[in-house]
Amino acid sequence: MALLLVAAAGTAAALRYGPAALFALALARPAVEPWQAPLLPSVTREEVTLAAPRGALAADLYRPPRPRRAILLVHGLSAAGRRQPDLARMARRLAAHGQLVLVPHFPGLAAFRLDEAEVEEVQAALDHLAARGLPLAVAGLSFGAGPALLAAAARPDVRLAASFGGYADLRHVIAFVTTGAHAFGGRRFARRQEAYNRWKLLGVLVGFTDDPRDRATLEAIARRRLADPAGDTGPLEAGLGHEGRAVLALVRNRSEARVEPLLARLPARARAALDRLSPLPRVARLRGRLLIAHGRDDDSIPFTESLRLAEAAGARAVVLETFHHTGPRPLLERLGPGARDAWRLVRLTDALLGFR
């Protein structure tokens, strides 16, 4: 009898978590995906155009044979946008598990910018999916998680909102990218920062600059430095006005003590935008379930931002020790904590696949 009970429990667990385990394995080890393909139904991808307040959005719609739910994926700062390979793989996998998946191309995020246009565009994409009459979810990745959560907080029809590697307060992200320091719950953490992340940050801040000449010059500096972080932009910087110099001084800063004074020197519009685009004050308004996950080794947005989001929403954050910002760390680095993360990842993907 005991053996029968154990066997029954094992079978039930396999049926319950089997699909999530296969999904989680494909996320952590993309090389295993080809042998899983025969186990999954076929998925079609079609290009669609979405109406948005500031112009049409191109999007990919991944359609399973019989969709049971609908989910919107919001990409982060990526020139590839909706066609970023890992994002496209995730979309196809979600569709193979019965979800109608919409992946728009957000022009601002693809250009390494962030402003309130993205929140409006996420709302428009949710409107497009809501018309299908299916249970509705949204998942934001990296800097796309902020607009996703802000849009979801304003809608009672979103059953699930997910933040993967997202942020709570942009001011904390600025402090982390420029100084490497972050803190939560009385604990302070620090890590060495990459120069590349500073210039991604500059791209984000460019849109908050009022002076059109400074904005154009900062865009040129960001493009050149993203192509070559060690490149010389001195001649461009010489032409900056007061606003542009304030933004650049913040991006170049390495002192924790100077972060707040430098933030105070930003244009008033920039400071207001940082507040409006930070989802921390609004996540408690979410009516559906909230999923939060973050890689402990993230060097773009600190994992403490996800802890902060979870605390504000009364939720739980899953911190994956074997993941960095964009995916799993190399295999040899995962051998120790990998077993602990495996179950966390299975539970996380199960919730994403089976929201109601």
NORKAHU-V936516 format. One record per residue. N is the residue number from 1. PHI is phi in whole degrees, 0 to 359 (999 if undefined). NEAR is the number of other ideal C-beta (glycine too) atoms within 12 Angstrom. D_LAST is the distance of its C-alpha to the last C-alpha in Angstrom with 2 decimals. Layout:
# NORKAHU-V936516
N&PHI&NEAR&D_LAST, N&PHI&NEAR&D_LAST
This chain:
# NORKAHU-V936516
1&999&7&34.94, 2&299&8&33.81, 3&296&9&33.62, 4&296&10&31.56, 5&295&11&29.08, 6&297&12&28.89, 7&296&13&28.48, 8&296&14&25.72, 9&296&14&23.87, 10&297&15&24.46, 11&296&14&23.23, 12&298&13&19.98, 13&295&18&19.48, 14&295&16&20.39, 15&292&14&17.94, 16&288&17&15.08, 17&250&26&16.08, 18&304&23&18.36, 19&301&28&16.40, 20&294&30&15.53, 21&295&29&19.22, 22&296&29&20.51, 23&297&37&18.54, 24&298&38&19.76, 25&296&27&23.23, 26&292&33&23.40, 27&293&38&22.55, 28&281&32&25.19, 29&227&25&27.70, 30&306&21&27.63, 31&295&14&30.70, 32&275&17&28.82, 33&299&25&26.62, 34&304&13&29.24, 35&285&14&29.36, 36&277&26&25.60, 37&308&17&25.86, 38&297&11&26.95, 39&277&20&23.86, 40&246&23&21.51, 41&289&22&21.39, 42&288&16&23.22, 43&232&28&21.75, 44&254&19&23.63, 45&242&24&24.10, 46&232&17&25.52, 47&272&20&26.90, 48&230&26&25.93, 49&240&19&27.32, 50&253&32&25.43, 51&279&20&27.25, 52&225&28&27.31, 53&304&18&29.63, 54&251&19&31.99, 55&132&18&32.09, 56&293&19&30.20, 57&245&38&27.84, 58&279&25&27.91, 59&209&35&24.64, 60&253&35&23.51, 61&246&34&20.79, 62&263&38&19.66, 63&243&30&18.78, 64&277&29&17.76, 65&301&17&19.28, 66&225&16&16.19, 67&293&28&13.36, 68&250&23&9.87, 69&216&33&8.32, 70&229&37&10.69, 71&222&47&11.76, 72&258&52&15.04, 73&254&50&17.30, 74&247&55&20.11, 75&285&47&23.15, 76&264&42&25.66, 77&284&43&29.44, 78&205&33&30.34, 79&298&22&32.97, 80&286&21&31.10, 81&57&31&28.06, 82&293&39&25.50, 83&259&24&27.72, 84&301&29&27.83, 85&305&18&27.82, 86&295&31&25.27, 87&293&37&22.80, 88&297&26&23.49, 89&297&30&23.03, 90&299&38&19.62, 91&298&37&18.60, 92&295&34&20.06, 93&294&37&18.40, 94&298&41&14.86, 95&295&37&15.93, 96&296&34&17.43, 97&259&38&14.13, 98&94&29&12.79, 99&254&45&11.86, 100&278&39&14.10, 101&245&46&15.59, 102&250&47&17.92, 103&234&48&20.53, 104&284&48&23.13, 105&259&36&26.50, 106&266&49&27.11, 107&301&27&30.94, 108&296&37&31.38, 109&296&42&29.36, 110&292&29&31.13, 111&264&27&34.39, 112&64&37&33.52, 113&240&34&33.24, 114&215&44&30.77, 115&210&34&31.06, 116&286&27&29.19, 117&299&27&29.07, 118&296&44&26.08, 119&296&39&23.98, 120&297&26&25.05, 121&290&41&24.32, 122&296&47&20.74, 123&300&34&20.32, 124&296&32&21.96, 125&293&49&19.79, 126&295&41&16.59, 127&301&28&18.48, 128&299&29&19.21, 129&287&39&15.66, 130&299&27&14.49, 131&295&18&17.26, 132&282&24&15.55, 133&75&13&13.23, 134&256&28&10.05, 135&306&25&6.74, 136&247&37&8.66, 137&221&41&9.30, 138&219&53&12.83, 139&229&51&14.75, 140&248&52&18.41, 141&246&43&21.12, 142&56&44&24.32, 143&290&45&25.85, 144&282&47&23.12, 145&290&50&20.67, 146&300&50&22.65, 147&302&49&22.35, 148&297&52&18.62, 149&291&50&18.02, 150&297&42&20.63, 151&292&42&19.12, 152&295&44&15.57, 153&295&34&17.32, 154&264&25&18.83, 155&233&31&15.81, 156&282&14&13.68, 157&271&27&11.38, 158&276&39&10.10, 159&281&32&6.61, 160&214&36&7.96, 161&235&46&11.71, 162&231&44&13.71, 163&236&50&17.47, 164&246&49&19.46, 165&67&45&23.12, 166&268&51&22.88, 167&237&51&25.14, 168&257&41&25.26, 169&221&32&28.77, 170&298&38&30.85, 171&295&31&34.02, 172&294&35&33.08, 173&296&47&32.36, 174&299&43&35.78, 175&299&37&37.45, 176&292&41&35.91, 177&295&43&36.79, 178&272&37&40.32, 179&241&33&41.23, 180&82&26&38.88, 181&261&28&38.25, 182&205&38&35.04, 183&208&21&34.33, 184&196&26&31.82, 185&60&13&32.40, 186&83&8&36.13, 187&253&13&36.09, 188&251&17&37.52, 189&234&26&36.85, 190&209&18&38.81, 191&210&23&38.95, 192&288&15&41.18, 193&263&30&39.89, 194&271&22&40.35, 195&300&23&42.35, 196&303&24&39.92, 197&295&34&37.21, 198&299&36&39.71, 199&281&36&40.13, 200&297&38&36.40, 201&299&43&36.40, 202&300&46&39.32, 203&301&39&37.40, 204&295&44&34.61, 205&280&45&37.26, 206&304&40&39.35, 207&294&33&37.30, 208&268&38&37.99, 209&268&39&41.75, 210&283&24&43.56, 211&292&23&46.80, 212&297&15&46.44, 213&292&18&49.17, 214&297&32&47.64, 215&298&29&44.23, 216&296&20&45.77, 217&292&29&47.74, 218&297&43&44.80, 219&299&30&42.84, 220&295&26&45.84, 221&296&39&46.09, 222&298&38&42.42, 223&300&25&42.72, 224&293&23&45.92, 225&287&32&44.72, 226&291&29&41.45, 227&287&17&43.64, 228&210&15&46.09, 229&304&22&45.25, 230&264&14&48.96, 231&294&20&50.24, 232&268&13&52.76, 233&243&29&51.49, 234&307&13&54.41, 235&300&13&55.90, 236&292&25&52.59, 237&296&26&52.09, 238&296&14&55.60, 239&268&19&54.63, 240&284&30&51.79, 241&270&22&52.15, 242&300&17&51.14, 243&297&29&47.40, 244&298&38&47.20, 245&294&26&49.19, 246&294&30&46.94, 247&294&44&43.82, 248&293&36&45.67, 249&298&28&47.06, 250&294&40&43.60, 251&295&40&42.42, 252&279&26&45.59, 253&299&30&45.51, 254&232&23&45.36, 255&256&17&46.11, 256&299&21&43.52, 257&294&13&45.99, 258&266&20&46.21, 259&301&29&42.53, 260&297&20&42.41, 261&299&15&45.81, 262&289&29&44.91, 263&298&30&41.62, 264&295&17&43.74, 265&277&22&45.97, 266&294&34&43.24, 267&304&28&43.43, 268&303&17&41.88, 269&297&21&39.43, 270&295&36&38.28, 271&296&28&37.73, 272&293&17&35.77, 273&294&29&33.58, 274&301&35&32.86, 275&291&23&31.61, 276&293&25&29.54, 277&268&42&27.82, 278&262&35&26.98, 279&282&44&23.43, 280&309&34&24.47, 281&289&19&25.28, 282&248&30&22.08, 283&295&40&19.19, 284&294&19&19.33, 285&275&23&18.33, 286&299&35&14.82, 287&268&20&12.50, 288&266&29&9.18, 289&284&27&9.12, 290&243&43&12.20, 291&253&44&13.19, 292&227&44&16.97, 293&219&42&19.29, 294&203&42&22.97, 295&275&38&25.97, 296&298&33&28.75, 297&266&29&31.36, 298&295&40&30.09, 299&254&31&33.25, 300&256&39&31.79, 301&227&46&29.43, 302&290&43&29.93, 303&298&41&27.24, 304&295&34&28.23, 305&295&48&26.49, 306&289&48&23.08, 307&298&34&24.36, 308&293&34&25.38, 309&299&49&22.02, 310&299&31&20.33, 311&299&21&23.11, 312&293&28&22.80, 313&265&31&19.07, 314&68&15&19.30, 315&245&28&17.14, 316&233&21&18.35, 317&260&36&19.71, 318&264&37&20.13, 319&256&32&23.68, 320&266&38&24.65, 321&288&27&28.36, 322&259&32&28.84, 323&243&36&27.40, 324&256&26&29.25, 325&291&40&28.04, 326&250&27&27.27, 327&161&29&26.60, 328&290&32&28.10, 329&286&25&31.70, 330&306&15&34.38, 331&306&14&34.20, 332&297&10&37.18, 333&280&18&35.71, 334&258&26&32.55, 335&297&16&34.34, 336&288&13&34.42, 337&279&22&31.02, 338&300&25&29.21, 339&296&15&28.41, 340&294&19&26.81, 341&289&33&24.67, 342&303&27&23.58, 343&293&20&21.36, 344&301&32&19.97, 345&291&39&19.13, 346&297&32&17.53, 347&297&26&15.20, 348&295&37&14.45, 349&293&38&13.84, 350&299&26&11.70, 351&295&31&9.25, 352&290&40&9.71, 353&283&38&9.42, 354&245&29&6.46, 355&296&31&3.79, 356&231&14&0.00
